[in-house]
Amino acid sequence: MAANSPNSRSTIMPAMRYRDANAAIAWLCNVFGFERHAEYPGPNNSVGHAELTLGGGMIMLGSEKDDAYGRGFKTPADVGNVETRSVYVLVTDADAVYARVKAAGGRIVRELQNTDYGSREFTVKDPEGHSWSVGTYDPWASHS
């Protein structure tokens, strides 16, 4: 449940690849509260393309593909568990999401904490090693 209006629309949408996109979708929906906006199946029970929403934001994701474009993407596990990006998820109750992450066995890499800039947040690795920071900091509200 993002603090921003669900009627607003995101203009930047992270797009991610997963080895098991079906499991990733279930985890993201159950743990963070994303909702399925659209899902297009791929071959062999894969996900060709999926769109998940949370408040006014959206992410897109799909299964890994062995084609010219798809070979340009690696999961953190493919590259020594390092990343060059992270996703920030704005929520109204970071403690509730933290509890769901812990109950789902999520790997917390930064414990729930209050920050100097007024957020309550934590960072978790999803089951395939992608980093997700979750917190209450709303930069739109903080700089208006």
N, C-alpha and C positions, 0 to 999 in steps of 0.2 A: 504494500500500500504506500505509494509514493505521496509525499506531501504536496506535490504539484497537482494541478487539475487533470483528471483523466480525459478531459476534453482537449487538452493541448496535444500537439503532435511533435514528436522528436524529429529533428532534422539530421541527426547523426546517429547511425545505428551500427553498433559493433556487429561484425559478421565473423562467425567462428566455425571451425571444423572439429568434429569429434569422431573418434574411432567407433564409439557406440552412441550415436546421436539419439536413439530412442531412450536409452538410459539417462543421457544428459538432460533431455527434455523433462523426463519424469522427476529427476533430482531438482532441476531448477524450479519447476512448478511446485513441488512438495516442500522444498526448503525455503526458497526465497519468495514464493507466492506469485511467480509469473503465471500468465494465462496464455493458453494456446490461441493465437490469432489465425494462423493458417499453417497447414502441414501438407506437403506434397511428397508422396512416397517415391522412393527410388528402387532400383533393382535389389533383389535378395534381402528384403526387409530393411533396407537402408532408408535414410531420409534424404530425399533430393533437395528439399528446401523447407525450412520451418521459420515461422515468425512468432516470437513470444513477446507479450506486452506486460508492462508493470507501470501502472499510472499512465502518464503520457509518454513513456519511453518504450522502446522496442529493441530487441536484439534479433538477429537472423542467424541461423545455424543450419548445418547439414552434415551428413556423413562424409568421412574422408573419401576422396575419389582418386583413382589411379589414372589420371589423364594429364595432359600438358599443364593445365591450370592448377589442378589439384595437387600435383607433385610439388608445387611451390609453397605449400603449407605444411608445417610440422606441429605436432603437439609438444608440450613441454617435455614429455617423456622421451621424445625423439631427439632432443637437444640438451640432455643433461639436466632436465628439470629447471631450466632458466626461461625467462620470458622477456619480451620487449614491450609488453603492454599489460594493463590491468583494467578491469571494469569497475566503476563505482556505482553502487546501487543505493539510491536515496530511499530511505524508509522512515516511517514515523515512529517506529518502536524497534530500535536496534536490539534491545534485550530479548524481545520475543523471537526475532529472527535468529539471534545467537543461540537461544535455547533449542530451536528447531534444527539448526546446524549441528549442535552438539548431539542431539538425539539421533540424528541421521549418521553420526560417526564422521562428520566433516573434519578435515585436518586444519585446525586453526594455526595460522602462522603469525598473527598479531592479535593478542588478546583484546577483549572488549575493554575500551578505555574512553575517558573523556579527553578531548584534545584542547589545545590552546585556542583554537579557532571556533570553539563552541559546538563541536560534534561529539556524538557518542558513537563509536565505530569499532570495527574489527576487520580482519582479513582472513579469508579461508581459501583453501585450494579445493576446487571441485574434484570429483572422482578421477578426472583425467589430468589434473594438475594445473588447470587454469586458475589464475588469481582473481578473486572477487573481494573488493573492499565494500563493506556494508555499513552505512551510517546515516545519521540524521542531518548532516551538513547539506544545506540547500544553497548553493552559490547564487541562485537567482534571487532568493529572499534576502541573503546577506549583503548584497551589493546594490540594493534598490534605494 
